[in-house]
Amino acid sequence: MPETTITGTKPAKIEKTDAEWRAILTPEQYHVMREKGTERPFTGVLTNNHDDGMYHCGACDAPLFTSETKFDSGCGWPSFYAPISSDAVQSHEDNSYGMRRIEITCATCGAHLGHVFPDGPKPTGQRFCINSASLAFEKKS
């Protein structure tokens, strides 16, 4: 029996070559998701999005977050207090730039999404700070 999440059957892991990722992602998306870059704060198209819907991985379309868990943190990037399920994202220690942070990646394709911090609202107390370039938004109909 396939592993399932609250959204249905868990998709298989997706692996592509750098050339394949470059062919389907914009240069900014490639930089953020494949090279672990970041967009400048307050510049992402989804930072101030307040529509109801689902946030998917911009690389593989896996569901990651819902608008119900999005909040305005004032940090300059879309912020969520929880992913759609515990297995939608993976966390990794990130010691780059002289900081100790927890990187968040898409569990399906490994795309860099952003970081999680322990200063979010209830009920989780977490702030998933995610690059707009790493997300695709599907408005609820």
DORO-821989 format. One record per residue: residue in one letter; y, x, z of N, C-alpha, C, O in turn. Coordinates in steps of 0.001 Angstrom, whole numbers, plus 500000, padded with zeros to 6 digits. Each point is the difference from the previous one (the first is absolute). Layout:
N
aYXZYXZYXZYXZ/...
This chain:
141
m498816500854500000501184499146500000501242500896500000500063500944500788/p500947498783498333501187500844499944500858499852501251500036498945500634/e500659502151499703500919499964501128501164499087499633500470500031498863/t499996499167502070501095499088499702501165500221500953499847500563501084/t501322498977498482501195500007500828500489498566500076499367499094499457/i501756500697501215500513498631500093500462499475498646500245498802499858/t499880502074499144500424499572498672498838499864499028500215499644498842/g498570500626501594498855499877499104499178501257499962499940500744500979/t499415499500497878499145501164499859500844501264499912500977500053499253/k498645500952501506500728501264499998499761500697498669498856500166499577/p502252500253499745499814500669498707499383501381500168500109500627501053/a499240499829497882499420501339499995501124501031499985501106499713499541/k498610501476500957500975501100499967500375500288498550499153499968499108/i502111500311500675500493500316498662500395501460499959500779500464500832/e498684500262498198500346501399499812500388500202498547499303499554499089/k501827501130500705500487500305498659500467501446499978500294500581501044/t499771499987497780500547501347499850501526499923500093500580498918499911/d500056502227500266501465500022500006500552499434498696500983499258500013/a498404501080498887500461499505498708499903498474499926500902499344499478/e498017500098501039499851498535500004501056499347500882500568498978499616/w499712501597501577501044499442500878501360500095499309500779499047500035/r499512502091499338501294500171499317500178498972498881501118499565499726/a497794500055499639500074499043498890500323498582500462500551499216499228/i499117500441502018500220498620500451501143499849501008500441498881500261/l500041502221500305501072499936500987501308500517499405499993500846499106/t501131498636501399501292500552499610500119501391500630499247500319500920/p501681500511498604500176501318500631500292499894501506499481500800500779/e501332498234499638500277499841501433498743499579500760499712500541501068/q499542498505498391498763499573500657499026501168500112499375500184501045/y500489500600497900499085501132500037500423500988501081499166500479500768/h502122499823499292500504500933501000499711499500501420499546500762500854/v500719497971499384499800499442501349498509499860500319499543500480501037/m499707498872498088498611499660500327499001501131499818499010500058500729/r501217500844498319499024501055499742500428501369500552499160500853500285/e502178499345499863500502501278500513500560499871501419500603500940500520/k499200497910500095500438499723501379501507500146500170500477500512501013/g500257499035497987501455500027500066500538498788500733499245499239500605/t502055500591499337500627498817500590501222499627499178500618500850499359/e499719497882500669501232499562499354501132500101501020499760499977501207/r501457500132498309501141500065500908500101498689500775499714498936499451/p500690501127501824500119498768500789501008499035499380500997500411499405/f498720498309500748500851498890499549500121499904498481500901499323499505/t498207501344499735500063499932498543498835499218499393500069499614498833/g498880500148501919498818499328499473500241498527499733500696499329500762/v498727500166498153500219498612499591499422498980500989500425498844500002/l498628501558500827499385499050500929500529500108501426499562499259500880/t501373501655499355500519500190501351500591498707500557499736499639501147/n501054499671498051500655498763500457499351498738499452500619498937499979/n498136501180499580499286498824499504499605499112501180499354500463500940/h501038498261499009499679499064501069499163498817499497499848498998500699/d499613501127498086499161498936499445498634499998500667499532501033500480/d499832497804499547498639499884500525499020500475498937500133499667498823/g498886501113501606499003500455499050499188501165500516499951500273501199/m499407500410497857499066501081500296500513501302499402500487500037498870/y499392501033501919500337501343499543498698500719499678499117500129500848/h500779500340497907498804500684499502500304501474499786501163500397499925/c497804500403499978500143501401499628500559500056498580499490499324499107/g501546501471500681500604500136498683499137500758499015500266499974498799/a498707500700501687499112500763499120498753499220499611499606500008498834/c499769499320502125498703499357499717499984498492500253498986499350499750/d502105500089500736500155498560500231499212499471501198499872498785500148/a499602502078500701499301499533501204501008499334500938501102500522500173/p498553498338500439500914499358500951500151500862501260499017500485500560/l502247499693499873500262500874501142500717499307501154499588500133501152/f501479499130498552500836499376501030500424498610499544500022499713498803/t500312499426502152500558498689499664501447499934500471500422500760500871/s500316498329498545501392499809500403500090499527501455501039500164500638/e497892499259499882500002499518501392500119501141501006500450499785501125/t499150501433498479500076501137500922501152500944499670500151501040500640/k500665498602498360501148500831499623501157499704500945500214498857500402/f500526502187499947501176499811500857501075500999499605499717501012499359/d501515498697501029501120500881499685500150501015501120500496499679501080/s499072501547498655500054501046501022501303500786499934500338500723500937/g500396499137497955501232500755499829499772501441499584500951500781499954/c497798499594499739499684501396499675500240500348498540500037501180499649/g500127497809499484500246500270498590498805499847499087500122500171498787/w498720499507501776498789499766499219499378498695500471500235499587501136/p498969499746498013499299498806500465499140500340501218499291501006500013/s500785498142501003499255500235501238499133498802500334500400498849499827/f498408501447500652499019498988500362499424500357501366499912501179500343/y499695497818500440499401500332501298498480500042499951499360500362500988/a500050499271497868498540500076499866499605499877498535500659499287499243/p498270501399500345499463499794498652499220498684499955499772499366501031/i499831500239497778499278498737499832498648500028500710499528498966500474/s499850502204499601498756500169500745499923501454500437500685500859499445/s498493499412501533499898501355500526499429500983498979500214501206500122/d499070498299498884499428500911499009500780500038498687499516500558499015/a501677498860500956500828500033498789500692501350499824500243500442498877/v500072500209502250500681501286499962499231501012500842499197499641500862/q501069501629498865499417501078500798501134500840500560501063500111499390/s498705500479501774501013500852500606499517501441500040498808500276500137/h502164500646499738499717501434499965501115500726500738501168499629499884/e498480501395500870501027500796500658500804500750498947499432500581499075/d501886499405501068500912500637499054500946500905500782500852499513500743/n499003501795499096500846500959500701501012500671499075500481501094500296/s499844498262498594500952500569499055501428499929500548500307499190500875/y500537501655498601501426500036500345500254500217501490501025499565500525/g498051501104500153500177500315501412499925498798500924500448500068501145/m498988498829498368499875498775500801498527499635500131499180500368499160/r500502498915501889498650499456500159500097498499499782500573499271500810/r498853500282498075500044498580499650498608499546499595499088500809499831/i500768497884500015498750499429499519500271499408498616500736499024499853/e498650501594499142500120499531498621499089498797499794498916499920500579/i501534499150498592499209498826499635499717500058498502500911500181499192/t497816499662500450499601499966498601499223498722499712499458499373500910/c500493500250497822499196498860499568498527500381500163499571501051499524/a499668498101501142498580500293500221499195499912498704498907500562499916/t501613498747499084499269499830498749500187501179499049499031500482499414/c502215499987500426500242501058499008500594501277500575500165500983499277/g500158499019502006500532501203500631501477500233499777500510501052500385/a500202498008499006501426500167499738500779500133501302499753499270500960/h501189501668499063500900500143501144500901498771500044500617499636499000/l499452499730502167500838498820500173501237500307500833501104499574499660/g498713501155501415501093500306500920499431500510501304499021500746500008/h501593498852501105499576500455501327500036498840500987500669498994499763/v498618501150501332500023498984501063500536500655501264499668501141500321/f501173498103500391500645500485501220499771499004501130499819498810499742/p500185501655501506499722499120501142501241499301500550500113499815501212/d500827499789497910501231499373500474500258498643499345501150499596499825/g497780499712499818500133498708499342500021498855500989499884500210501208/p500264498582498282500066498810500860498618499538500454498979500507499538/k501008498542501357498758499356500409499490499214498809500822499577499187/p497922500202500655498957500212500995499360501380499968499241500329500912/t501036500511498056499285501275499896500777501190500550499401500992500416/g501923498919499589500816501137500405500039501102498952500476501102500275/q499028498608498526499965501002498940501001499660498903500290498833499740/r500236502222499617500896499842498853499407500776498835500074501228499952/f499338498038499109499492500595498774501189500099499051500445498998499441/c500056502202500387501181500296499189499502500403498613499480501101499822/i500679498009499195499317500133498715501005500118498852500982499260499949/n498771501657499150500849500157498818499861498791499077498887499556499721/s502244499910499803499956498920499006499249500444498755499298499203499378/a500848502073500253499341500522498801498483499954500117499299500081498991/s500188499789502228498554499922500210499481498580499987498794499776500110/l502098499267499759499610498590500124500289499204498744500890500336499218/a498343498606500605500256498953499016500024498705500798499171499807500889/f501768499304498804500141498758500753499578498809499159500394499874498840/e498806499259501748499589498757499352500564498851500807499554499739501118/k501423499575498320500651498891500684499041498827500144499252499665499081/k500791499720502099499146498846500273500511498818499189501200499731499963/s497876499566499389500414498865499162500017498709500765500326498954499438/
